[in-house]
Amino acid sequence: MCASRNVLFRLLFILVLLPIGMAGPASAGSTGPGPKMPESLSSMAQHIELGVRDQGFRMLSGYVKLYTKADCEDYSYPIMGTCYGNNPAAPYVQPIMPAWPDEYIDPATVNAFGKTDPGYSASYRLDPREAILIAGTMPPPAAYLGLQTYLNTRMGTFDTTSPQYRFISNTLPSLLSLFFATVPGNPNRLQMLASIDNAINNVVITDQSGAAFNTTRYFIITPDQYMDRSIRQVLEQNAVPAANIFTEPISSTLRTGLAATADDFITLMRYAMPDDGGGPGTPSDKWRNGLPLIVLRIRDVTVGRQPEVWPPLVFDTRTGMNEKGLAPNVKNLLYAVSDKWQQTCQKPDCSDKATSFMNWQPPPINLFGPLCTPIGMNCLGDTQDTFYQISSRLPLDNREVYAVAGPLGTVTGNATYVGLGLNSSLRQQGLDNVSSSQLVNTALAFSTTVTNTEQLYLYYFTRDCSGLEGLTGANCLSVPTSELPSCVNPSDPKCDRLVFSLRDYIRPGTHRGPDAAVTLPPMLLRLRRPSTGAHALYMPLILRNWRDRQIRWISTIEEPCFEEFGEPQRQTPFVSWCRNRADGPPDHSNSDPSAQRHTHYGVAPAPA
């Protein structure tokens, strides 16, 4: 940590060599409220201010903060009506920018990504001759680290003639207001959150500099090649290796400028799945709490110089291992699951009960920043480092259990890490995540009847997984009402539903996520939790002393019952009896092992 701090000291001294002038209340080294740079670095910035105020460039200092689930609930959703489908596996690091004195700040987006200090904002406009420098110590090793700038909002209108708008309007009308949304407090501006370039991720950083984690690295964000060269030259002249400096170019197709009509931007750093687990007191937790990074805005105010714009950006080509051949295996797996739960699919491919996730990146939705931007479509913070496969909106309050199955990208060769996310349909908020390390080998229990289970995963989701271990193999995640409130009236448009998302990050051997077109979206099977209440079904087991056990069992029953899932069931001899939940299920500890195949709840064969 001391070594990286020394590097940052040198960086601030390096910037003394730049012609810098300070302006406004957000000048370098300001010590207002909030988690600004460390005091020692702030002191150095003040020395820069005193020495180079009138030299031509101007500099302001920002700070960094996390974007958390609380920021979604308290700020993003109330202000913007969305949480942008945030990745629940990655609390985002936000560089918070100081405003230039002549920069327009839209009051409709203030604190949209969490509360910031007065004069600072997560979103910002860009002067055509400006550069943002983010520098500091990178976090401990993790599955993913990436920095990326987005077009946040833009003045404009929707292209209602576009194929995307027509498809969503006609086929997914409930999602139209998600993909085509204006800023609630300023309907002349469109919500975009669209990627504008290739992310600078841990693979890119490693390939260029040799290491991405626990190192000091420098990131320049600018629409002006002259500003990029100026900052790079100074850094390199003062012992910063060129390999440690990374530039994110801002395309000339974007509307730079500080006026109200200009585009505004936001920069995010994703840090997901740290190797140490991220628990309290771990190195990654300490990094997130300390955030040893500095944020500087540097602007050339020389009269008459025109910016040197970047050539058109070329996006990286994405490749992938074709997973389509695993489709029959996934369907067979879900059929086997339905049979185990005694809720057997009527069709061999389970098409009567199972549905596929939808792939949002390829056509017809095209969730890709450069394709979203021209038509005014909200791209929801997309990145080429992953893909987005999304389920329909799902209820949870009528004993639903969802089995999700599909190819596991870390096994098929399409991902460095996989996140199966749980999201709120109303808030577009990431709630929880099941990682690839939890998904691996979860389908092996069906390997005797289903092939290629080592390449598949199977996981269950319901309100309360307790009591389902025999059916789920403990591969189950509960979704409490504290995370997703109960839906009392399913027809209420304000009713929050569960939405699953699948992300495969960084195909091994490449800089980007897999080509979504060759991946196989997961499938989802709707099941019902076997009843355990006053009208629960318990089957009689085939026991060595079955008749005696039956007498004791019947002595506690309250009434016969032949109802399951709200549907009347045909009565067969001794198939089931209702009993009070307080009595608990029958004791099966002395049952014949040969009868264990019948130990799940539901309709069972009569004893021989």
ABEGO torsion letter per residue (X at the ends): XAAAAAAAAAAAAAAAABBBBBBEAABBGBABBEBBBBAAAAAAAAAAAAAAAAAGBBBBBBBBBBBBAAAAAAAAAAAAGBAGGBBAABBBBBBBBBBBAABBBBAAABGAAEBBBBGBBABBBBBAABBBBBBEBBBBBBABBBBBBBBABBBEBBBAABAAAAAAAAABAAAAAAABBBBAABAABBBAGBBABBBBBAAAAAAAAGBABGBBBBBBBBABAAAAAAAAAAAAAAGBBAAABBBBBBBAABBBEABAABBBBBBBBBBBGBAAGGBBGBAAAAAAAAGBBBBBBBBBABBGBBBBBBBBBBBBBBBBBBAAAAAAAAAAAAAAAAAAAGBBBABAAGAAABBBBBBAABOAAGBBAAAAAAAGBBAGGBBAABBBBBBBBBBAAAGBBBBBBEBBAAAAGABABBBBBBBBAAAGBBABBBBAAAABGAAAAAAAABBGAAABBBBBBBABABGAAAAAGGBBBBBBAAABBBBABAABAABBBBBBBBBBBEBBGBABBBBAAABBBBBBBBBBBBBABAABBBBBBBBAAAAAAAAAAAAABABBBABBGGBBBBBBBGABBBBBAAAEBBBAAABBAAAAAAABBEBBBBBX
